[in-house]
Amino acid sequence: MSLRGVFRVIVCDEWEKPVALDVDALYRKYGPMVLRRCRTLLVDEEQAMDAAQETFVKLLRFQERLTDKAPSSMLYTIATNVCLNMMRTARRRPQSAGEAALERIASAEDVESRALDRHVLDRIFGRERASTRTMAVMHYVDGMTLEEVAGHVGLSVSGVRKRLRQLKERTRALEEA
């Protein structure tokens, strides 16, 4: 046996094998701590809830590779990273006026607001191709990247970018009119 083989045997013997995590028990015990951490970092309650949920989704996704040693530290670290990633994404892709309008439209409660919102959407998307409308929803509402949108609609990334840029320009022109 070579020195390399001996080292491999020693290292492998010292590695801990991951133990199946009881994610449900971890959620019940540490969920409030994770949510407090997310609230502290993100301030916005809705974003904090999303980040806390994403923390436990990541725990589920990688549970085979994780050990149950120091679960509070592990969850605290995961929650911190999830929140920081959300903050970076928000900084890179700030919400435009069009996105704010889409959010307002989607959450409209009364019939009058919905009718007015439908009229606004008809003005924005009335002359657009169906594929452009689909791309706009995928990118701005669903939060998909340009690459993901391009894969779904069968265009190049530059083609998607161009269509969305043109849509934004036409929307700005409508707002100014």
C-alpha positions as CSV (number, residue, x, y, z in Angstrom):
1,M,0.0,0.0,0.0
2,S,1.4,3.4,-1.0
3,L,1.6,6.4,1.3
4,R,-1.3,7.9,-0.7
5,G,-3.4,4.8,0.1
6,V,-2.6,5.0,3.8
7,F,-3.6,8.6,3.9
8,R,-6.8,7.9,2.2
9,V,-7.7,5.2,4.6
10,I,-6.9,7.4,7.6
11,V,-8.8,10.3,6.3
12,C,-11.9,8.2,5.4
13,D,-11.9,6.5,8.8
14,E,-12.0,9.9,10.5
15,W,-14.8,11.4,8.3
16,E,-18.1,11.4,9.9
17,K,-20.9,9.9,7.8
18,P,-23.8,12.3,7.5
19,V,-26.8,11.3,9.7
20,A,-30.3,11.8,8.3
21,L,-31.5,15.1,9.6
22,D,-35.0,15.4,11.2
23,V,-35.9,18.6,9.3
24,D,-39.3,18.8,10.8
25,A,-37.9,18.8,14.3
26,L,-35.3,21.3,13.3
27,Y,-38.0,23.6,11.8
28,R,-40.1,23.4,15.0
29,K,-37.1,24.1,17.3
30,Y,-35.1,26.6,15.2
31,G,-37.7,28.1,12.8
32,P,-38.4,31.1,15.1
33,M,-34.6,31.8,15.4
34,V,-34.2,31.6,11.6
35,L,-37.2,34.0,11.0
36,R,-35.8,36.5,13.6
37,R,-32.4,36.4,11.7
38,C,-34.1,37.0,8.4
39,R,-36.3,39.8,9.8
40,T,-33.2,41.5,11.2
41,L,-31.3,41.4,7.9
42,L,-34.1,42.0,5.5
43,V,-36.5,44.2,7.5
44,D,-39.4,43.5,5.1
45,E,-41.7,40.8,6.7
46,E,-42.6,39.2,3.4
47,Q,-39.0,38.8,2.3
48,A,-38.0,37.5,5.7
49,M,-40.7,34.8,5.5
50,D,-39.5,33.9,2.0
51,A,-35.9,33.8,3.2
52,A,-36.8,31.6,6.2
53,Q,-38.6,29.2,3.9
54,E,-35.7,29.1,1.5
55,T,-33.4,28.3,4.4
56,F,-35.3,25.1,5.2
57,V,-35.6,24.3,1.5
58,K,-31.8,24.4,1.3
59,L,-31.6,22.2,4.4
60,L,-34.0,19.7,2.7
61,R,-32.0,19.8,-0.5
62,F,-28.6,19.2,1.1
63,Q,-29.6,17.1,4.1
64,E,-27.7,14.0,2.9
65,R,-24.4,16.0,3.0
66,L,-25.0,17.7,6.4
67,T,-24.5,16.4,9.9
68,D,-26.6,17.2,12.9
69,K,-23.8,18.8,14.9
70,A,-24.4,22.4,15.8
71,P,-27.7,22.7,14.0
72,S,-28.4,26.2,15.3
73,S,-25.1,27.5,13.9
74,M,-25.7,25.8,10.6
75,L,-29.2,27.2,10.2
76,Y,-28.0,30.7,11.3
77,T,-25.3,30.6,8.6
78,I,-27.7,29.3,5.9
79,A,-30.2,31.9,6.8
80,T,-27.6,34.7,6.7
81,N,-26.4,33.6,3.3
82,V,-29.9,33.3,1.9
83,C,-30.7,36.8,3.1
84,L,-27.4,38.3,1.8
85,N,-28.1,36.6,-1.6
86,M,-31.6,38.2,-1.7
87,M,-30.1,41.6,-0.8
88,R,-27.5,41.3,-3.6
89,T,-30.2,40.2,-6.1
90,A,-32.4,43.2,-5.1
91,R,-29.4,45.5,-5.6
92,R,-28.5,44.1,-8.9
93,R,-32.1,44.1,-10.2
94,P,-33.9,46.9,-8.5
95,Q,-37.6,47.0,-8.9
96,S,-38.6,49.3,-11.8
97,A,-41.7,51.3,-12.0
98,G,-43.2,48.7,-14.3
99,E,-42.5,45.9,-11.8
100,A,-44.1,47.9,-9.0
101,A,-47.2,48.4,-11.3
102,L,-47.3,44.7,-12.0
103,E,-47.2,43.9,-8.3
104,R,-49.9,46.4,-7.6
105,I,-52.1,44.9,-10.4
106,A,-51.6,41.4,-9.2
107,S,-52.7,42.3,-5.7
108,A,-55.7,44.4,-6.6
109,E,-58.7,43.5,-4.5
110,D,-61.7,45.4,-5.8
111,V,-63.5,45.2,-9.1
112,E,-62.9,48.8,-10.1
113,S,-59.1,48.5,-9.5
114,R,-59.0,45.3,-11.5
115,A,-60.9,46.9,-14.4
116,L,-58.5,49.8,-14.5
117,D,-55.5,47.5,-14.2
118,R,-56.8,45.4,-17.1
119,H,-57.1,48.5,-19.2
120,V,-53.4,49.4,-18.3
121,L,-52.2,45.9,-19.2
122,D,-54.2,46.0,-22.5
123,R,-52.4,49.3,-23.3
124,I,-49.0,47.9,-22.5
125,F,-49.3,44.5,-24.1
126,G,-52.0,45.2,-26.7
127,R,-49.6,45.4,-29.7
128,E,-47.0,42.9,-28.3
129,R,-46.6,39.4,-29.5
130,A,-47.7,36.6,-27.2
131,S,-44.1,35.5,-26.8
132,T,-43.1,38.9,-25.6
133,R,-45.8,38.9,-23.0
134,T,-44.7,35.4,-21.9
135,M,-41.1,36.6,-21.7
136,A,-42.1,39.6,-19.6
137,V,-44.0,37.5,-17.1
138,M,-41.3,34.9,-16.9
139,H,-38.6,37.5,-16.3
140,Y,-40.3,40.2,-14.3
141,V,-43.0,38.3,-12.4
142,D,-41.5,34.8,-12.0
143,G,-38.0,36.2,-11.5
144,M,-36.3,33.9,-14.1
145,T,-33.0,34.9,-15.5
146,L,-32.6,35.9,-19.2
147,E,-30.9,32.6,-19.8
148,E,-33.8,30.6,-18.3
149,V,-36.3,32.6,-20.3
150,A,-34.4,32.1,-23.5
151,G,-34.3,28.4,-22.9
152,H,-38.1,28.3,-22.4
153,V,-39.1,30.4,-25.4
154,G,-36.4,29.2,-27.8
155,L,-34.6,32.5,-28.4
156,S,-31.1,33.6,-27.8
157,V,-30.4,35.6,-24.6
158,S,-29.7,38.7,-26.7
159,G,-33.0,38.2,-28.5
160,V,-34.9,38.1,-25.1
161,R,-32.9,41.0,-23.8
162,K,-33.8,43.1,-27.0
163,R,-37.5,42.3,-26.8
164,L,-37.7,43.2,-23.1
165,R,-35.7,46.4,-23.6
166,Q,-38.1,47.4,-26.4
167,L,-41.1,46.5,-24.2
168,K,-39.7,48.7,-21.4
169,E,-39.1,51.6,-23.9
170,R,-42.7,51.4,-25.2
171,T,-44.0,51.2,-21.6
172,R,-42.0,54.3,-20.7
173,A,-43.4,56.1,-23.7
174,L,-47.0,55.2,-22.6
175,E,-46.3,56.4,-19.1
176,E,-45.0,59.8,-20.4
177,A,-48.0,60.2,-22.8
